[in-house]
Amino acid sequence: MADLCIHDQHYLEQLQKKKVFPLHIHWDGSLPAEQLFDLATTRGIDLLLPEHDIHGQTISYDTPDKRCIHTAQELQHFMKNLRRYNIIDVFSIPTGFMQTKQDLIATAIAHSKYLQSQNVPYAETRFAPQYHTFNGLSIEQAIAYAVEGFEHAKVETGVDVRLIICIGRETDTETGIKIANATIACEKLFPTKIVGIDLACEERGNPPEKHYPAFKQTFDTPLRRTVHAGEMCDEQTNLRNIATAIYLLRADGLGHAIQLYKDKGLIETVKTKKIRIESNPVSNNFFFGTPIQDLHLDELVAVGVLVTINPDDPAMIPSGDLVHNLYHLGKLYSDAFVDNVIKNSVEASWGLDTQQKEKFLQEIMPR
């Protein structure tokens, strides 16, 4: 599988001037290695490479020092090497710095500074609070401190971040319900700051219906629902998971939905229900080898599907920023296509009111 390359630096620089609005970005998967390494250095924490590779084979290090991560550059290389290392080992570094109130505030600011560097005025960032309770925080506390952190970050950076709370789908049904109820309670405490709930992480062996009881709790609430569906499985299972997310979990958004273009019935339903598609082209290529053109996003946009383009886990993917996604789509299709999907992100956002959307649309649309 060939890596995607950037050959036209001038075009990339032109795209970097555009304001963008990521709606599918994972907080822990977007923390820059530089900030994480600074946190480790400040706290005197040694960062170590894993004992095993992605296949479970023991990695041999000549000396104990060879296992140590000495620089931010070495950490970045490790984080962007998910083809060699297990995803749990890689994500354990950012989540390890997201276990206390102080951690969550510091990493919210780091995430917002990253977004600011990407010319992002507004984002809908997602995280799974179940992974932030290892040092004693409750799920409710993790969510509340995240809200507080992003309020601090907004003052410092000007970036408006709203939260989508994820259920890591490998967890049991009862924990899923607990996360959903905590999200509902926190949304009442912080209206407009928490805009949705998501089903994320390992799709294989964890179909959407497993967490229907959790999603059912949200049906009569202000929360919107999005589901990672149609990302990791074979084609038939992917399409089945997309359908289940739409019809059973009442999804307002679909993350990835790689084979959506193959089912005309699902396409019509997505259009009719105005379900936003949170496409992550570079991520799909990096993790699953899906060529960007094989997503057929141009065909979906042409028939009126609300396609948005997103970076997913940009800290874990070489050249994985949102602008890199737009670069490849612009080269495949056109500048007009790029402008259209940016516009879609504003229109499909769940935290912006009509006036705010109109303001951003006036700023971003070509004159």
N, C-alpha and C positions, 0 to 999 in steps of 0.2 A: 504494500500500500504506500503510495507516494504521499509525502507531506505536501500540504498546500503552501505555495510560495508567493511572496509578494515581489513582483518584478517592476511595478510602476510606482515608484516612490512619490512622484508628483501627484498622481491620482489619489494615493493614500493621504497625502497631506491636504488635498482639497476636501476629502471626506472628513478628515479630522476637524474641520472648521464647522461641520454641521452639528447642531444640537441633536442629541439622541435620547431615547426614553426606554431603557430596558425594563421589561415587565417579567422576565424570567432570568433572575440572577441569584445564585446562592451566596449567602453571606460568607460562609466558611470557605467556599471555593473561589472567592474573589479577593481574599486578603493578600496583598503583595508580600513576597518573601522578604523584602527589605524591612517592612514594619514588623513582621514576625521575628526576624532575626534580632532586631533592635530590642524587642520585648524580652527575648531570651537572654540577650547580653545584659540588659538592665537587671534582670532577676537572677542572674548567675546560673541559668539553666543550660545544661549541656544537651545539644540536639544530636540524636544518633540515627544512623541509617538502620533499616530493619534487619532482623536476623534471617528473614526468608524472602524469597522473590515471589512474583505473582503466582507461580506454580507450586509454591510451598516448599521449594528446594532451599536448603540451607546455603546462605551466602558466606563465603570464606573471606575473612579480612586478615591481611598479613600481620597487622598489629592492632591493638585496641584503638589507637589513634586514627587508623584508616577508616574506622566506623564513624568517627566524629564529623559533624558538619561544622566547618570552621568559618565560613563566610556566607554572606547573603546570596552570593552567586551560586555557591554549592547547594544552598537550600532551594533556590529557584530551580536548579537542575533536577534536584530530587522531586520537587513538587510537580514538575512537568514531565515526569517519567513514569506515568501510570501504565505504560506498556511493559514495564519491568517490575514495578512494585505493586503490592496489593492496595486497593483503594482505601481500605480501612487504615493501613499504616500511613498512607500519605495524608489523609484527612485528620489523623490523630494529632498532627502538629497544630493546625489552626484551631481545632476544637479544644485542644489542651490549653490554649490561651483564652478560652471563652467560658470559664467555669465560675466566675464570681461577678458581683456587681461591677467592680472596678474593671474586670476583664471585658465585660460586655460593653461598657461605656467606651473603653479605649479602642476596642476593635470596631465599634460603630463609627467612631471618628476616623479610624484608618480606612474603613470601607468607603466612607463618604469622601475622603480625600482622593481615593482611587477614582470614584465616580466623577468628582470635580475635574480630575486630570483627563477624563474622557469626554468632557464637554456635556455632562449629564446634569440637567437641572431638576429632573424628577425621575424616580425609580420606584419600582415595587420589588423589594428585596425579600427573599424567603429564607427561613431557617427552621430547623426541627428542634424544639426545645428539649426533647428527650435526650439529646446528646450533650446537654449543657447542665446536667443535674448531678454530675459525678462527684462534685465537692459539696453537695448538700443543698443546692438551690432546689426549690420546687419548680414545677412546670410554670405555674403562675408567676413566680418570681422571675424566672428566666425571660418570660414574655414582657413583664413590666419593666425590667431593667433594660431590655432591648429598646423599648419605646423611649425610655429616659435617655439612653445613649444616643439615639438618633435625633432627639430634640437638641441635645448638646451639640451634636455634629452639624445640625442645620444652622445653628448660630455661628459656628466656626467656618463652615464651608458654603452655606447658602443652598446646599442640595436638599431637596425635599424627598425623604425616603418614607414610604409607607410599607407596612409589613404584611407578608403572607406567611401564615403559620403552617408548617409541614407536619404531617404524620409520617415518620419513617416506617414504611409499610411492612418491614420485617417484624415489627412488634406485634403483640397479640391484640385481639379485638378490643379487650377491655381497656388496654392502655390507649388505643386509638380513641375510644370514647372519652377517656379522661382528658386527652389533649384537646379534643373538640370542645368539651365543656369548659376547659380552662380558656380556650380561645374566645368562646362566646362571652364568658365573664369578663375577660380583659377588654374585649371590644366595647362592652358597656362602660367600662372605666375610661377607656381612651377612644371615644368615637372618632372616626375618620383616620385614626393612626393605624388601625389593623383592618385591612380591606378584604382579606380572604383566607381560605384554608386550602391546603394542597395535600396530595398523596404523592410521596416522593421515594427515592432510593430504589432498592432492588425489585424490579418488576417481575423477574422470572421467579415463579413459584409463589408470588404474592399478588393475585389478581385483584382488580378494583373492588369486587363484591365482598372481599374479606373485610373491608372497612366501610361497607354500607351503613352499619349501625352508627358509626361516628359521623358520617356525612349527613345522615338523617337528622341528627341533632340540629344541624344548621339550616334546615329547610325553611323555617319561619323566622329567620334572623336577617340582619343586614349583610351578613357575610356572603361574599361570592365564593364559588367553588371552582378550583382548577385541579387537574389530575395529570400526573405524568402517565401517559398512556400511549402505547404504540411506539416504544423506544427500544426495548431490549430483546424482544422475543421474535419468534418466527413470524412470517407474514400473517398467517391465519390467526395466530394468537394476538398479534398486535391489533388487527382489525377488530377482533372480538373485544379486546380491552377498551378500544376507543368507543365502541358501541355501548359497552357496559357503563363507561364513564358518563356518556351522554344521557342514556335512558334511565339508568338506575341511580347513579350518583348525582344526576342533574347538573352536570358540569357546565360552568360558564366559560371555562377555558380549558384548553388541552395542551399539555406540554409535549413537544416533539411530534407525535402523530405522524410518524414517518411515512406510512403507506396510505394515508388518508386519500390521496389522489386516485387510488385504485377502486374506490367504492362510491359510485355516483349517488347512492341513497344517503350515505353518511355526509357527503358533500352538501347535498340539498338540505339536510337537517341542520348542519353547521351554519349554513347561510340563513336559513329561516329563523333559527334561534339566536343568531348573531353571536355565536360562540367564537371567542378569539382563539387563534392558533398561535401558540408560543413556540415558534420554530427556532432551532439552535443548529444551524447548518454546519459550522466548523466543529462543534462538539460531536455531532453525529458522524462526521467524517473521521475525526480523531479516534473516537472510542469504538465505533462499529464499522468503519470503512465505507460508509455510505457516501458516494459521490454527490456533491451538492446538486448537480443537475438532476439526479435521480429522485429528489424530493418534489420536483415538478411544481415548485412554488409559483412560477410564472403562470401556469395553467390555473392554479387555485385563485390567484389574485385576479386573473382575467375573468373568472366567473363570479367574482364578488365575495370570495371568502376573506374574512378579516385576518389576514396573515400579518404577524408581527415578527421581527427578527431580534434575537437575543444572544447573549454570550454564555449563558449557563454557568460554567465554572472557569472563568478566564485565567485565574492564577494557576490552573492545572493543565492548561492547553497551550502549546506553542502558538504564538500569534493568534490568541484566542479572544482578543477584545471585540467588542461589538463592531467597531469600525472595520476590523478584519473580515467579519462576516459580510458587511456591506460592500467591502472592496470586491470580494469574490462574486457577489450577486450583481454588482454593477458591471463587472467584466463579462459575466454570463449574459446579462440582459441589457440594462440601460440605466442611465442616471434617473430617468423617470420612474423606473421600478424602485430604485432606492428611495426616492422622495415619497413614493406611494406607501411603502412599508413603514417609513418613519411616521408619516401622517397616521397610518393605522394604529401605531402604538399610542399616540396621543388620544385618538378617538376611542380606543379599547381600554384605556386606563380606568381603574376602579376608584381611584382616590381624588381625581381632579373633577371639579364641578364644571358646569357648562361654560362659565365665564373664563375659567382658567384654561380650558381646552381651546376656546376661541383665541385667547391671547397667544398661546403657544403655536397654534396653527398659523396665525398671522406672521409670527416670527420665522417659522421654518419653511413655509411654502415659497417656491421660487417666484420671483416677480417678473 
